[in-house]
Amino acid sequence: VLVNVIAQLLTENDDSNFSIDSIKMQLENAVDQRFLESLDEGYQFSHDKIQAVFQFLMEKEEQEQIHLVIGRTLLSSPNENSKYQAAVHLNRAWNILKYEDKITYSNSLNCHIELAMINLEASKYCEERSAFSDSISFLQKGLELLDD
């Protein structure tokens, strides 16, 4: 079920053919089968082991592409937690992003600078929640991006 959802996300090149209803139906099917849990802001795996198996079955490039799609989607959310999660996913998709000009198509910044700024916001989010180790990790990633 999840593989079908991801496959559809990865193979859709024309937004006019994108079937949101089909994806929602497949996600709800995964919830019914208890692979996923439905949350207010989206979905999550119901158990770490399910997520691990799912990731094991996928190629690294597919995983990175999924992280890219999720990260870009989360960036459009006004929710602070979504912005933090976007940074996590976009950092995991860096091997794809580094060859692109931009992360969001509405931004004129190049990819390195844009992701560095996203990491700065994630760092602030972590600091506000006293997650200082995570905050430092996001700052370090941002600095690495600016060095490239």
N, CA and C atoms as an extended XYZ file, in Angstrom:
444
Properties=species:S:1:pos:R:3:atomname:S:1:resname:S:1:resid:I:1 pbc="F F F"
N         0.830       -1.194        0.000 N   VAL     1
C         0.000        0.000        0.000 CA  VAL     1
C         0.867        1.247        0.000 C   VAL     1
N         1.798        1.343        0.933 N   LEU     2
C         2.648        2.528        1.006 CA  LEU     2
C         3.520        2.660       -0.233 C   LEU     2
N         3.974        1.538       -0.740 N   VAL     3
C         4.790        1.582       -1.946 CA  VAL     3
C         3.985        2.176       -3.089 C   VAL     3
N         2.703        1.869       -3.174 N   ASN     4
C         1.856        2.446       -4.220 CA  ASN     4
C         1.739        3.955       -4.070 C   ASN     4
N         1.586        4.417       -2.849 N   VAL     5
C         1.494        5.865       -2.601 CA  VAL     5
C         2.775        6.545       -3.051 C   VAL     5
N         3.894        6.003       -2.620 N   ILE     6
C         5.177        6.605       -2.959 CA  ILE     6
C         5.436        6.516       -4.462 C   ILE     6
N         5.129        5.386       -5.050 N   ALA     7
C         5.329        5.239       -6.493 CA  ALA     7
C         4.539        6.289       -7.261 C   ALA     7
N         3.323        6.539       -6.815 N   GLN     8
C         2.518        7.549       -7.505 CA  GLN     8
C         3.143        8.925       -7.341 C   GLN     8
N         3.637        9.240       -6.147 N   LEU     9
C         4.281       10.535       -5.931 CA  LEU     9
C         5.530       10.686       -6.784 C   LEU     9
N         6.276        9.614       -6.930 N   LEU    10
C         7.533        9.680       -7.661 CA  LEU    10
C         7.356        9.711       -9.169 C   LEU    10
N         6.301        9.120       -9.673 N   THR    11
C         6.156        9.001      -11.116 CA  THR    11
C         5.298       10.090      -11.732 C   THR    11
N         4.636       10.883      -10.926 N   GLU    12
C         3.793       11.945      -11.468 CA  GLU    12
C         4.661       13.121      -11.896 C   GLU    12
N         4.682       13.402      -13.163 N   ASN    13
C         5.426       14.547      -13.676 CA  ASN    13
C         4.509       15.685      -14.081 C   ASN    13
N         3.250       15.385      -14.322 N   ASP    14
C         2.290       16.373      -14.780 CA  ASP    14
C         1.263       16.595      -13.685 C   ASP    14
N         1.267       17.794      -13.080 N   ASP    15
C         0.365       18.083      -11.968 CA  ASP    15
C        -1.098       17.897      -12.330 C   ASP    15
N        -1.455       18.043      -13.591 N   SER    16
C        -2.854       17.922      -13.984 CA  SER    16
C        -3.351       16.478      -13.867 C   SER    16
N        -2.436       15.509      -13.874 N   ASN    17
C        -2.809       14.108      -13.742 CA  ASN    17
C        -2.681       13.612      -12.304 C   ASN    17
N        -2.277       14.465      -11.405 N   PHE    18
C        -2.042       14.097      -10.020 CA  PHE    18
C        -3.363       13.822       -9.327 C   PHE    18
N        -3.509       12.626       -8.783 N   SER    19
C        -4.762       12.240       -8.166 CA  SER    19
C        -4.651       12.258       -6.646 C   SER    19
N        -5.030       13.352       -6.046 N   ILE    20
C        -5.020       13.479       -4.594 CA  ILE    20
C        -5.977       12.463       -3.976 C   ILE    20
N        -7.133       12.281       -4.588 N   ASP    21
C        -8.117       11.330       -4.054 CA  ASP    21
C        -7.552        9.920       -4.000 C   ASP    21
N        -6.812        9.541       -5.031 N   SER    22
C        -6.210        8.210       -5.066 CA  SER    22
C        -5.188        8.048       -3.938 C   SER    22
N        -4.375        9.060       -3.725 N   ILE    23
C        -3.375        8.998       -2.657 CA  ILE    23
C        -4.058        8.947       -1.296 C   ILE    23
N        -5.068        9.782       -1.092 N   LYS    24
C        -5.803        9.760        0.181 CA  LYS    24
C        -6.421        8.395        0.435 C   LYS    24
N        -6.980        7.792       -0.609 N   MET    25
C        -7.599        6.478       -0.462 CA  MET    25
C        -6.545        5.439       -0.049 C   MET    25
N        -5.371        5.494       -0.672 N   GLN    26
C        -4.321        4.545       -0.331 CA  GLN    26
C        -3.782        4.788        1.078 C   GLN    26
N        -3.671        6.041        1.471 N   LEU    27
C        -3.234        6.348        2.832 CA  LEU    27
C        -4.246        5.843        3.855 C   LEU    27
N        -5.524        6.054        3.587 N   GLU    28
C        -6.560        5.564        4.499 CA  GLU    28
C        -6.568        4.037        4.567 C   GLU    28
N        -6.290        3.387        3.446 N   ASN    29
C        -6.171        1.931        3.428 CA  ASN    29
C        -5.018        1.489        4.332 C   ASN    29
N        -3.898        2.216        4.270 N   ALA    30
C        -2.754        1.905        5.134 CA  ALA    30
C        -3.101        2.129        6.601 C   ALA    30
N        -3.928        3.132        6.893 N   VAL    31
C        -4.387        3.369        8.258 CA  VAL    31
C        -5.276        2.211        8.708 C   VAL    31
N        -6.194        1.791        7.836 N   ASP    32
C        -7.083        0.671        8.162 CA  ASP    32
C        -6.291       -0.592        8.473 C   ASP    32
N        -5.182       -0.780        7.771 N   GLN    33
C        -4.347       -1.955        7.989 CA  GLN    33
C        -3.342       -1.751        9.124 C   GLN    33
N        -3.392       -0.584        9.749 N   ARG    34
C        -2.559       -0.207       10.890 CA  ARG    34
C        -1.069       -0.070       10.568 C   ARG    34
N        -0.759        0.223        9.298 N   PHE    35
C         0.616        0.549        8.942 CA  PHE    35
C         0.913        2.005        9.294 C   PHE    35
N        -0.094        2.852        9.159 N   LEU    36
C         0.024        4.282        9.443 CA  LEU    36
C        -0.987        4.692       10.492 C   LEU    36
N        -0.691        5.829       11.129 N   GLU    37
C        -1.646        6.485       12.017 CA  GLU    37
C        -1.969        7.843       11.411 C   GLU    37
N        -3.228        8.199       11.457 N   SER    38
C        -3.666        9.490       10.946 CA  SER    38
C        -3.560       10.521       12.059 C   SER    38
N        -2.903       11.637       11.756 N   LEU    39
C        -2.748       12.729       12.710 CA  LEU    39
C        -3.399       13.978       12.136 C   LEU    39
N        -3.550       14.997       12.952 N   ASP    40
C        -4.128       16.252       12.472 CA  ASP    40
C        -3.316       16.833       11.315 C   ASP    40
N        -1.983       16.725       11.407 N   GLU    41
C        -1.136       17.332       10.389 CA  GLU    41
C        -0.649       16.357        9.329 C   GLU    41
N        -1.140       15.127        9.344 N   GLY    42
C        -0.734       14.169        8.316 CA  GLY    42
C        -0.762       12.742        8.821 C   GLY    42
N         0.245       11.989        8.435 N   TYR    43
C         0.326       10.575        8.770 CA  TYR    43
C         1.710       10.258        9.317 C   TYR    43
N         1.759        9.220       10.132 N   GLN    44
C         3.045        8.709       10.580 CA  GLN    44
C         2.962        7.194       10.651 C   GLN    44
N         4.117        6.542       10.581 N   PHE    45
C         4.141        5.098       10.714 CA  PHE    45
C         3.652        4.723       12.107 C   PHE    45
N         2.929        3.643       12.210 N   SER    46
C         2.379        3.236       13.503 CA  SER    46
C         3.436        2.618       14.412 C   SER    46
N         4.554        2.216       13.846 N   HIS    47
C         5.620        1.640       14.655 CA  HIS    47
C         6.951        1.835       13.931 C   HIS    47
N         8.011        2.002       14.706 N   ASP    48
C         9.344        2.187       14.120 CA  ASP    48
C         9.759        1.007       13.249 C   ASP    48
N         9.354       -0.196       13.646 N   LYS    49
C         9.713       -1.399       12.874 CA  LYS    49
C         9.066       -1.375       11.489 C   LYS    49
N         7.842       -0.877       11.397 N   ILE    50
C         7.166       -0.773       10.100 CA  ILE    50
C         7.916        0.218        9.216 C   ILE    50
N         8.309        1.329        9.788 N   GLN    51
C         9.077        2.316        9.033 CA  GLN    51
C        10.411        1.728        8.583 C   GLN    51
N        11.078        0.974        9.460 N   ALA    52
C        12.368        0.379        9.119 CA  ALA    52
C        12.235       -0.612        7.955 C   ALA    52
N        11.191       -1.433        7.978 N   VAL    53
C        10.972       -2.396        6.896 CA  VAL    53
C        10.693       -1.651        5.595 C   VAL    53
N         9.859       -0.630        5.683 N   PHE    54
C         9.527        0.164        4.494 CA  PHE    54
C        10.783        0.761        3.880 C   PHE    54
N        11.639        1.323        4.720 N   GLN    55
C        12.871        1.926        4.220 CA  GLN    55
C        13.831        0.869        3.675 C   GLN    55
N        13.861       -0.292        4.302 N   PHE    56
C        14.729       -1.372        3.846 CA  PHE    56
C        14.365       -1.822        2.432 C   PHE    56
N        13.070       -1.787        2.124 N   LEU    57
C        12.589       -2.254        0.827 CA  LEU    57
C        12.828       -1.250       -0.300 C   LEU    57
N        13.252       -0.064        0.048 N   MET    58
C        13.421        0.987       -0.949 CA  MET    58
C        14.900        1.264       -1.222 C   MET    58
N        15.181        1.657       -2.443 N   GLU    59
C        16.530        2.099       -2.811 CA  GLU    59
C        16.796        3.452       -2.152 C   GLU    59
N        18.081        3.740       -1.919 N   LYS    60
C        18.470        5.012       -1.290 CA  LYS    60
C        17.950        6.212       -2.087 C   LYS    60
N        18.038        6.137       -3.406 N   GLU    61
C        17.583        7.248       -4.248 CA  GLU    61
C        16.075        7.463       -4.101 C   GLU    61
N        15.325        6.376       -3.971 N   GLU    62
C        13.875        6.496       -3.776 CA  GLU    62
C        13.573        7.150       -2.437 C   GLU    62
N        14.323        6.749       -1.414 N   GLN    63
C        14.137        7.342       -0.093 CA  GLN    63
C        14.400        8.845       -0.137 C   GLN    63
N        15.472        9.235       -0.803 N   GLU    64
C        15.807       10.653       -0.902 CA  GLU    64
C        14.731       11.425       -1.660 C   GLU    64
N        14.196       10.828       -2.703 N   GLN    65
C        13.136       11.481       -3.476 CA  GLN    65
C        11.887       11.665       -2.616 C   GLN    65
N        11.569       10.690       -1.815 N   ILE    66
C        10.412       10.787       -0.921 CA  ILE    66
C        10.638       11.892        0.104 C   ILE    66
N        11.846       11.929        0.675 N   HIS    67
C        12.154       12.993        1.637 CA  HIS    67
C        12.024       14.364        0.982 C   HIS    67
N        12.430       14.470       -0.270 N   LEU    68
C        12.318       15.740       -0.990 CA  LEU    68
C        10.854       16.146       -1.155 C   LEU    68
N        10.019       15.221       -1.587 N   VAL    69
C         8.592       15.517       -1.770 CA  VAL    69
C         7.952       15.911       -0.439 C   VAL    69
N         8.254       15.157        0.616 N   ILE    70
C         7.678       15.454        1.928 CA  ILE    70
C         8.182       16.798        2.429 C   ILE    70
N         9.479       17.034        2.306 N   GLY    71
C        10.053       18.295        2.777 CA  GLY    71
C         9.461       19.500        2.087 C   GLY    71
N         9.338       19.431        0.769 N   ARG    72
C         8.744       20.554        0.033 CA  ARG    72
C         7.287       20.759        0.435 C   ARG    72
N         6.576       19.680        0.646 N   THR    73
C         5.173       19.787        1.056 CA  THR    73
C         5.060       20.428        2.431 C   THR    73
N         5.905       20.008        3.362 N   LEU    74
C         5.860       20.554        4.721 CA  LEU    74
C         6.234       22.031        4.775 C   LEU    74
N         7.069       22.488        3.853 N   LEU    75
C         7.460       23.904        3.839 CA  LEU    75
C         6.267       24.830        3.637 C   LEU    75
N         5.249       24.345        2.964 N   SER    76
C         4.090       25.194        2.688 CA  SER    76
C         3.150       25.306        3.883 C   SER    76
N         3.412       24.573        4.935 N   SER    77
C         2.550       24.612        6.119 CA  SER    77
C         2.970       25.759        7.044 C   SER    77
N         2.003       26.453        7.637 N   PRO    78
C         2.347       27.529        8.573 CA  PRO    78
C         2.765       27.003        9.951 C   PRO    78
N         2.567       25.718       10.192 N   ASN    79
C         2.867       25.081       11.462 CA  ASN    79
C         4.379       25.057       11.701 C   ASN    79
N         4.829       25.506       12.878 N   GLU    80
C         6.263       25.530       13.190 CA  GLU    80
C         6.864       24.133       13.175 C   GLU    80
N         6.131       23.162       13.714 N   ASN    81
C         6.628       21.790       13.725 CA  ASN    81
C         6.824       21.284       12.297 C   ASN    81
N         5.940       21.675       11.396 N   SER    82
C         6.073       21.259        9.994 CA  SER    82
C         7.333       21.832        9.376 C   SER    82
N         7.683       23.061        9.732 N   LYS    83
C         8.917       23.671        9.217 CA  LYS    83
C        10.138       22.901        9.734 C   LYS    83
N        10.095       22.501       11.000 N   TYR    84
C        11.171       21.697       11.576 CA  TYR    84
C        11.279       20.359       10.846 C   TYR    84
N        10.132       19.696       10.659 N   GLN    85
C        10.116       18.417        9.955 CA  GLN    85
C        10.594       18.580        8.509 C   GLN    85
N        10.256       19.712        7.888 N   ALA    86
C        10.719       19.981        6.520 CA  ALA    86
C        12.240       19.996        6.475 C   ALA    86
N        12.859       20.630        7.463 N   ALA    87
C        14.328       20.671        7.508 CA  ALA    87
C        14.903       19.263        7.613 C   ALA    87
N        14.309       18.437        8.450 N   VAL    88
C        14.776       17.055        8.601 CA  VAL    88
C        14.715       16.335        7.253 C   VAL    88
N        13.584       16.436        6.566 N   HIS    89
C        13.409       15.731        5.297 CA  HIS    89
C        14.290       16.306        4.192 C   HIS    89
N        14.382       17.610        4.120 N   LEU    90
C        15.205       18.229        3.063 CA  LEU    90
C        16.692       17.934        3.262 C   LEU    90
N        17.131       17.879        4.511 N   ASN    91
C        18.527       17.498        4.771 CA  ASN    91
C        18.788       16.067        4.289 C   ASN    91
N        17.822       15.196        4.473 N   ARG    92
C        17.970       13.809        4.020 CA  ARG    92
C        17.925       13.704        2.496 C   ARG    92
N        17.395       14.721        1.843 N   ALA    93
C        17.298       14.735        0.378 CA  ALA    93
C        18.413       15.562       -0.255 C   ALA    93
N        19.421       15.929        0.508 N   TRP    94
C        20.444       16.841        0.017 CA  TRP    94
C        21.154       16.320       -1.228 C   TRP    94
N        21.356       15.018       -1.340 N   ASN    95
C        22.044       14.480       -2.527 CA  ASN    95
C        21.287       14.786       -3.812 C   ASN    95
N        19.989       14.968       -3.723 N   ILE    96
C        19.187       15.370       -4.887 CA  ILE    96
C        19.160       16.888       -4.999 C   ILE    96
N        18.931       17.550       -3.882 N   LEU    97
C        18.773       19.008       -3.875 CA  LEU    97
C        20.016       19.752       -4.346 C   LEU    97
N        21.180       19.232       -4.050 N   LYS    98
C        22.399       19.973       -4.387 CA  LYS    98
C        22.585       20.171       -5.890 C   LYS    98
N        21.838       19.421       -6.680 N   TYR    99
C        21.910       19.581       -8.135 CA  TYR    99
C        20.784       20.462       -8.681 C   TYR    99
N        19.943       20.965       -7.800 N   GLU   100
C        18.833       21.822       -8.218 CA  GLU   100
C        19.155       23.268       -7.900 C   GLU   100
N        18.481       24.155       -8.596 N   ASP   101
C        18.708       25.583       -8.381 CA  ASP   101
C        18.010       26.105       -7.135 C   ASP   101
N        16.803       25.582       -6.877 N   LYS   102
C        15.980       26.108       -5.790 CA  LYS   102
C        15.253       24.973       -5.089 C   LYS   102
N        14.872       25.223       -3.841 N   ILE   103
C        14.059       24.258       -3.103 CA  ILE   103
C        12.591       24.556       -3.368 C   ILE   103
N        12.221       25.811       -3.133 N   THR   104
C        10.852       26.233       -3.440 CA  THR   104
C        10.913       27.097       -4.679 C   THR   104
N         9.944       26.973       -5.509 N   TYR   105
C         9.974       27.683       -6.784 CA  TYR   105
C         9.542       29.137       -6.650 C   TYR   105
N         9.091       29.515       -5.455 N   SER   106
C         8.691       30.901       -5.237 CA  SER   106
C         9.831       31.720       -4.638 C   SER   106
N        10.963       31.094       -4.393 N   ASN   107
C        12.074       31.751       -3.742 CA  ASN   107
C        13.195       31.987       -4.753 C   ASN   107
N        13.839       33.136       -4.662 N   SER   108
C        14.910       33.451       -5.612 CA  SER   108
C        16.287       33.032       -5.093 C   SER   108
N        16.359       32.526       -3.872 N   LEU   109
C        17.643       32.120       -3.308 CA  LEU   109
C        18.111       30.809       -3.917 C   LEU   109
N        19.429       30.633       -3.978 N   ASN   110
C        19.904       29.337       -4.463 CA  ASN   110
C        19.700       28.282       -3.385 C   ASN   110
N        19.809       27.054       -3.774 N   CYS   111
C        19.467       25.920       -2.928 CA  CYS   111
C        20.290       25.875       -1.629 C   CYS   111
N        21.592       26.116       -1.728 N   HIS   112
C        22.453       26.064       -0.548 CA  HIS   112
C        22.006       27.071        0.503 C   HIS   112
N        21.790       28.300        0.078 N   ILE   113
C        21.403       29.359        1.012 CA  ILE   113
C        20.007       29.106        1.561 C   ILE   113
N        19.099       28.686        0.703 N   GLU   114
C        17.731       28.440        1.153 CA  GLU   114
C        17.681       27.332        2.202 C   GLU   114
N        18.395       26.239        1.967 N   LEU   115
C        18.389       25.151        2.948 CA  LEU   115
C        19.118       25.562        4.222 C   LEU   115
N        20.152       26.371        4.108 N   ALA   116
C        20.835       26.880        5.303 CA  ALA   116
C        19.861       27.709        6.148 C   ALA   116
N        19.033       28.526        5.508 N   MET   117
C        18.043       29.329        6.236 CA  MET   117
C        16.974       28.442        6.874 C   MET   117
N        16.564       27.396        6.176 N   ILE   118
C        15.584       26.451        6.725 CA  ILE   118
C        16.177       25.764        7.954 C   ILE   118
N        17.458       25.413        7.889 N   ASN   119
C        18.124       24.803        9.037 CA  ASN   119
C        18.240       25.774       10.203 C   ASN   119
N        18.447       27.042        9.918 N   LEU   120
C        18.488       28.051       10.975 CA  LEU   120
C        17.139       28.127       11.686 C   LEU   120
N        16.065       28.120       10.924 N   GLU   121
C        14.722       28.140       11.535 CA  GLU   121
C        14.480       26.889       12.368 C   GLU   121
N        14.920       25.738       11.873 N   ALA   122
C        14.768       24.490       12.631 CA  ALA   122
C        15.594       24.548       13.917 C   ALA   122
N        16.763       25.152       13.840 N   SER   123
C        17.614       25.305       15.015 CA  SER   123
C        16.926       26.160       16.086 C   SER   123
N        16.313       27.252       15.642 N   LYS   124
C        15.578       28.120       16.578 CA  LYS   124
C        14.414       27.369       17.210 C   LYS   124
N        13.711       26.595       16.403 N   TYR   125
C        12.586       25.791       16.889 CA  TYR   125
C        13.066       24.833       17.985 C   TYR   125
N        14.182       24.172       17.739 N   CYS   126
C        14.719       23.229       18.723 CA  CYS   126
C        15.172       23.951       19.989 C   CYS   126
N        15.817       25.091       19.818 N   GLU   127
C        16.296       25.855       20.965 CA  GLU   127
C        15.138       26.289       21.863 C   GLU   127
N        14.042       26.716       21.256 N   GLU   128
C        12.854       27.124       22.029 CA  GLU   128
C        12.285       25.979       22.849 C   GLU   128
N        12.570       24.765       22.439 N   ARG   129
C        12.062       23.579       23.135 CA  ARG   129
C        13.152       22.893       23.965 C   ARG   129
N        14.245       23.612       24.168 N   SER   130
C        15.384       23.133       24.960 CA  SER   130
C        16.020       21.873       24.386 C   SER   130
N        15.899       21.685       23.096 N   ALA   131
C        16.559       20.567       22.407 CA  ALA   131
C        17.867       21.102       21.833 C   ALA   131
N        18.803       21.396       22.720 N   PHE   132
C        20.009       22.108       22.335 CA  PHE   132
C        20.923       21.299       21.415 C   PHE   132
N        21.000       20.001       21.640 N   SER   133
C        21.825       19.154       20.787 CA  SER   133
C        21.308       19.176       19.342 C   SER   133
N        19.995       19.057       19.182 N   ASP   134
C        19.392       19.129       17.839 CA  ASP   134
C        19.587       20.516       17.235 C   ASP   134
N        19.467       21.543       18.071 N   SER   135
C        19.654       22.915       17.599 CA  SER   135
C        21.055       23.094       17.019 C   SER   135
N        22.051       22.586       17.716 N   ILE   136
C        23.431       22.687       17.241 CA  ILE   136
C        23.620       21.904       15.946 C   ILE   136
N        22.987       20.736       15.851 N   SER   137
C        23.102       19.923       14.629 CA  SER   137
C        22.562       20.672       13.414 C   SER   137
N        21.430       21.350       13.587 N   PHE   138
C        20.876       22.117       12.467 CA  PHE   138
C        21.779       23.303       12.113 C   PHE   138
N        22.365       23.949       13.120 N   LEU   139
C        23.292       25.048       12.842 CA  LEU   139
C        24.522       24.550       12.091 C   LEU   139
N        25.043       23.395       12.505 N   GLN   140
C        26.213       22.832       11.831 CA  GLN   140
C        25.898       22.491       10.374 C   GLN   140
N        24.728       21.920       10.139 N   LYS   141
C        24.331       21.588        8.773 CA  LYS   141
C        24.229       22.863        7.935 C   LYS   141
N        23.632       23.906        8.511 N   GLY   142
C        23.515       25.179        7.810 CA  GLY   142
C        24.878       25.753        7.448 C   GLY   142
N        25.820       25.678        8.374 N   LEU   143
C        27.171       26.183        8.100 CA  LEU   143
C        27.863       25.357        7.014 C   LEU   143
N        27.682       24.034        7.056 N   GLU   144
C        28.241       23.167        6.007 CA  GLU   144
C        27.718       23.587        4.627 C   GLU   144
N        26.433       23.893        4.568 N   LEU   145
C        25.814       24.275        3.301 CA  LEU   145
C        26.391       25.589        2.784 C   LEU   145
N        26.691       26.500        3.687 N   LEU   146
C        27.244       27.788        3.284 CA  LEU   146
C        28.698       27.661        2.850 C   LEU   146
N        29.404       26.626        3.355 N   ASP   147
C        30.797       26.382        2.961 CA  ASP   147
C        30.910       25.786        1.566 C   ASP   147
N        29.858       25.084        1.116 N   ASP   148
C        29.892       24.427       -0.209 CA  ASP   148
C        29.925       25.422       -1.344 C   ASP   148
